[in-house]
Amino acid sequence: MVLKPEPLFEAVEGLGAASSGGSASGAAAVVLLSASGKLFRQRTAQRLAEFERVVLLCGRYEGVDERVAEHLATEELSIGDFVLSGGELAAALVIDAVTRLLPGALGNEASPVHESFSGDKGGVGRISAALQVVEDAAQAAIAHGAAPLLLDWPHYTRPADFREWAVPEVLLSGNHEEIRRWRMRTALEKTRRNRPDLLAGRNL
């Protein structure tokens, strides 16, 4: 099944997100969810959060008429190297990732800054000689507009000791500088272990 262009064009135009010629208005992004699209990343969510409106188009089975991709959508996005029956689940993912970046969505404005894929973990530029190699590479990347993307650092809750697995002592020390350095180091270690591709070519 392939979705016809007419209802999709009429729906988007009816929302005022596109002109009758099919081109999107400057304040709106018209995103087609497609396995053939560019990979959706955190930086994509950050960019979409800047738009006044985001319209998500979901195909089904074989997708949509190619003229939708060429003349209506401002971009095609994929959430990964796999295929779904439709774009609805992918759209839900995009909605969540973008909405949580909007002012007031999380309550704490710092929350989306200190998490996976957000770039600066609060330690770049202030880490000690023990992490100097990380600082130098990170600062060089920032200078070129490409802050290193690190996964989030580990998080712990109470109790401090669970089945003989203890929370790292540094987190209980109250030493904010040591805690910050620990977070930076463990974020880097986790990224190396789980997503080494994020560090490719960065000499971290």
N, C-alpha and C positions, 0 to 999 in steps of 0.2 A: 504493500500500500504506500502510495506517495500522496502527500497532501497537495491539493491544487493551490495555485497562487492567489486566485480571486478572493477567497474568504480571509486569507492572511493579510493581504494588502488592505482590504476594506476594514478589517479589525484595527490594524495599526493606524490607518488614516483616521478612523473614527475616534481614536484616542487622542488625536492631535499630535501624535509622536512622529508623523511623517506627512509630507505633502502629497498631493494627488499624483505627483510624478514618482513617488516612491522613496525619495530621499528623506532621511531622518532630519528632524529639527536639531539645531545645535545644542539644545538643552537636554536632549534625549539620546540614549543609546538603545539600539534595537539589536538584541543579541540572539543569534540562532544557536541553540544547543545542538551540537553535531559531533559524531565520532570523528569527523574529518576536520574539525576545527583546531585552532591553536590551543595549546594546553592552558587551562585555567590555573592561575597561580595566585599567591597572596598579593603580589603587585597588581594583578588584574583586578582583584577585589578592591584594592585601594584606589585604583583609577576609576572604576565604576561608581564608587561611593561619592565621587566628585560631581556626578551628573545629577540634575534635578529629577530626572525620570529614567528608569531602566525598564525596557520592555523585553520579556523573555519569550522567545518562540520555540515551541517544542514540536519536533517531528514525531512520527510514529512509524515503526518498522523501517521502511526504506527511506524515510525522511520527508523532505519537501521538494517541490519543484525548484530547480536550480535558480530560477529567476528570483526567487525569494532571497537566496543567498547573495546573488549578484546585485540586485537593485533595491532591496528593502532593508535587509540586515546591515548594520554598520560593522558587524564582525561575527565570525563563527567561533564558538568555544567548545572545547572538549574537556571533560573532567578526568580523562585518563585513557590509557591504551587498552580499552575494553569496550564492548558494545552492549547497550541496553535496548530494551524493546521500544522505549520512547524517551523523550527529553525531560519528562516531568520530575524524575528523581534528581537529575542533574540541575534542573532549575531550582529545586528546593535547596540544594547545596549552595548554589550561587546566592540565593536570597539570604541564607543564613550568614554566609561569609561576608557579604556586602553590608547587610543591615547592622551587624555588630560593630562596624567601623563608623557608623553614623554618630554624631554627637549625642550624648545622653543615653545611648542604647545599653551600655554596660554599667552605667552608674559611676564607675571610676575611669576617667579619661586616660589613665596610664595603662589600663589593662591590655588593650590591643598592641601596646608598644613592646611589652616585655613577654613575648611569646614566640612560638616557632615561626620562622620565615619573616620575622618583622625587622630584621637587620640589626641595629644597635641594641645590645642587651643591657645597656646601662653601664657596661664596663669598658667599652671601647674608648681609648684615649686616656684612661686613668689607671690601667693595670700596671702592676709592678714589673721589675726586671725578670721575674720568673715566667712572665707571660709576654715578654717584650716582642717575641716573634709574632705573636697574635696581634699585638697592638700595631706594629709596623705595617703588617699586611692589611689590617683592617683600615688603618688610616689612609693607606695608599688607595684602597678600594673606594673609600668615602670621597677622597679627593677627585676621583674619576666618576663620581655619581653612582657607585655600585657597592653599597655597604654589604659586608658578608652576610649571607643568609644562614643563620644557625637555628637548629631546633631548640625548643624550650629546654630549660634546665629541669632537673628532677624536682618534684614537689613531695612533701611529706605532711602527714597529719599526726594527731595523737592516736595511740600512746607512743611514747618515745621508743619503747621496746616492744616489738610484736614478734612472738615466736622466735626470740633471740636474734631478730633482725632489727638493728638499732638505727635510729635516725643519726646521720653524721653529726659528730660532736660540734663541728664548726657552726651548725645551724642553731645550736642551743647556747652558743657562747655569748651572743649579744654583741659581738664584734662586727659591725656593719661592713667594714672594709674587707675583712676576711670572708664574710659571707658573700660579698659582691664578687671577689676573686674566685671563690668556690663555684659560684653560679656560672661565671664566664668559662671557667675551665671545664666544668661538667657539661655545659651546653656544647662546647667544642668537641669533647669526647663522644657525646651521644651522636653528634652530627657525623663525626668520622665513622662511627660504628654502624649507624642506620642509614645515613644518606651521604656517603662520600662524594656523590656527584655534585653536591652543593658547594664543595670545597675545591673542586677540580680547578687547577691552575692558579690557586691562591696562595700556595706555599704556607699553609697554616698547619 
